[in-house]
Amino acid sequence: MHPPEIRARARQAFLSGATVAEAARAVGLNYRTVWHWCRDRPESREHGTALRCFRCREGVRVPTDPAAYAYLLGLYLGDGHLVTRARVPVLRISCSDSWPGLIEACDDAMRRVLAAKVQRVQHPGCVSVQSYGKHWPCLFPQHGPGKKHQRPIVLADWQRPIVEAQAGDFLRGLFHSDGCRFANRVVVREKEYVYPRYMFHNESADIMGLCQQALDRLGIAWRMNRPNSLSVARREAVAALDQHVGPKS
């Protein structure tokens, strides 16, 4: 019996466009074994997704890729939306057309965390990166009716150790969704100074608090310049955040 993670990796490779032979080579197993995993009946395909949901697997407490999960959680809290009213729940994250690297990173994170398939739906000025799956609500218990800033956003007990251990990846998701890194210009005594600065904007006090806690955990200085806006401006603080976030691409 092969571990569920191996089966999920093979199926993910196949559903992403690889042949059965390529999927078999990717996991180091024989063609016939992987063929059965990839060519099963359509009605049993959800079983593979269920195996990837670490919340539903007995004896599993952490995601297969904690860094990808923390990053995707940050993206979801910023520009994400989980629709649960449909027959199959769908996770959607809006990504600006200006940042193709962000679109790719979001797509990759979804696949690493749960998705077998990811769609990209073009809208004016942005792309909705989305994935259907019955187990997305298991992984994002913050979903609910209404806007995020109009309801409590609290991490579940099982999410806290993941976010604490992967604080940098969590911040990268937050800043890639609702933040930016830019060149700040200041004129002092008719002399212009230019230095890099990070800003994070969010209307939810709870999400802002999660960002502050992650920054504190990494020892990165910050300050609130407005009730809905956080700034990281000190040279050493910007350098430290660059190690985890960096500019969008």
N, C-alpha and C positions, 0 to 999 in steps of 0.2 A: 504494500500500500504506500503510494507516494504522498508526501505532505500536501495539504490543500493549497499551500502557497505556490508549489510547483505547477499544479494543475491550473491555477488561476493565471500564472505567468504565461503558460502555453496558450491558454484560451485568449488572453488579452492580445498576445502577439498575432494570433490567427484572425481575431476580429478586427485588428488594426490594419490588416491587409497582407500579412505574411502567409506563405503557403504552409501546409501541414509539415512539410519537410524542414522549412526554415524555422518553424516553431519548435520542432523536435530538436534541431541543432541548438537552438537558443537555451533550452533547458537540459540538454545533454541526455536525452532519452531516445528510445527507438521509435521509428515512424508509426508502427501499429498502435502503440500505447497512446501516443498523442493524437492519432487519427480518431480514436474512440472519444477522446475528450472534446475534440473540435467539431466532430460530425455527429454529435448527439442530436436528439429530437428537439425542435424549437421549444416545445413546452417544458423542457427540462433545463433551458439555458439559465433561468433565474437561479438554479441551484449553484451554478458557478459564482454568481454575484453574492449569494448568501455566504458562500465559503470565504469570500473576501471581506465580509462585514465582521470586523473583530468584536463588535458588540454582541453579535448573535452566535459566535462560535464558543463552545464550551471550553473553559480553561485558558482563553486568550484575553489579555487585559490591555494590550497596546496595539496600535496599528502596525502593519507590516513596514510602512515607511513613515515614522513619526515626524520627520522634517517636512515631508510633503503634506501631511495632515495639518500640521501647525500653520504652514503657509496658506493652504486652502481655507482654513478656518479664518485667517486674517483677511483674505480676499472676500470671503462670504460676509463677514461682519461689516466690511466696507461697502462693496458694490454687488453683493449677492442677494439672491432671493430663492427660496425653496417653496415650490408650489406643491401642496399636498392634496388639493381638492380633486385633481385628475385621477384617473384609474391607476396610473403609474406616476409617482412623484417625479418631479424634474428639478434639478439644481441648475440655476442660471446665474452667471456672473457677467456683468457688463464690462467690456474692455474697450478703451478708446482706440480708434484706428491709428492714432498718432504713435502708439507703442506696440508694434508687431511682436516684439520680444515678450511683452507681457501676455499677449494672446497665446503664444506658444507655451509660456511657463504655466499659465492657467490650465491649458489643455493637458499638459504633461502631469500636473499635480492631480487632476481629476482621475486620470488613468492609473496613477500610482496608488491612489487612495481606494478607489472602488470601481470606476467606470470601465466597462468593456468597449463602449462606443461614446464618442464625444462629437457633438454637432456644433457648427459655427453658423449663426444666423446673423446676416448683415442688416444693420439698421443705419439710419442717417448718422454718420459720425462715430459709430461704435459697432462692435461685434458682441453678440450674446453667445458666450461659450456655455454650452448646456449639455447635460447628460441625464437620461431617464434611468431610474432605478428604484426599486421598492425599498432599498435599505439606506437611502440618503437621509431620511428622517432619523434613523438610528444614530447617525454620526453628527448631526447638527440639531441638537435639541433646542437651540435658540429660535427655531422657526416658529411662526405664529401669525395670527391675523394682524394687520395694521403695520405701520412703519416702525422700524427698530427703535427710533428715539421716543416713541410713544408707548413703549412697553418695556418691562425689565429685561435686561440682557445679562444673564448670570451664567458662568461656567458651571457645568455639572462636576460632581466630585471626581469623576474619572477623567475629565478634561484637564483639570488643574495641573496634575503632575506632567502631562504632555506639554502643555504650554510653558510651564516653568523650565522643563529640561530643554525645550526648543524655543526659547524666548526670541532668539535672533530670527528664526524662520517665521515666527508669528508676527514679529514687527515688520519683516519684509512684506508679508501679505497685507498688513494694515497700511503701510506707506505706499505700496504699489497700487492700492485701491483708492484711498482717501488722502494720500500724502504726496509730497514732491520734494525734490532737491534742486535748489536753484542758486544762482549767483546773486548775493545780496550786495547792493551798492550803498555806501554811506559817505557823505561828504562832511569832513571835519576841517574847519578853517580853510575852506576853499580847496582842500585836497580830497580826492576821491579814493576810497578804499573798497576793494571787492573781496568778498569771502563767501565760501559755500555755506548753505544753511538748509536745514530741513524744516518742513511745516507739515502738520497733520491736522486735518479738519474733520470733525464729526459732530453731529447734533446730539448724539446719545451720550449722556454723562457716564453711563455704564461702560460703553465701548472706550470712551476717552480714559476712564479709570484703568481698564485693562491695558491700554497702551502705556500709561504712566507706570503701572506695576512692572511691565516687561522692561521698560527703560531702566527703572530702579534696580531690577534684578541684574542687569548688565553693567550697572554703575555709570550710566549715561545721563548727564545733566540735562534738564529740560525746564521750561517755564511756560506758563499759560499767558499768551499775549491777548487772548480774548476768551470768553466763556466756552466757545466751541473750537478753539484753535490752540495748538501746542507748537512750541518752537524749540528746536535744538540748534544752537548757534555757537557755542563755545568751540574753539578749534579742536581741542582734544575730544570733545563729545562728538563732533561731526566725524572726526577720524575714526572713532570707535564704531559709530553707526554705519560708516562706509563698509566696515568689515562684514556687516550682516545684510545691509540693504543696497546701498549704492544707487546711482541714478537709474531711472527707467530706460528701457531700450526698445 
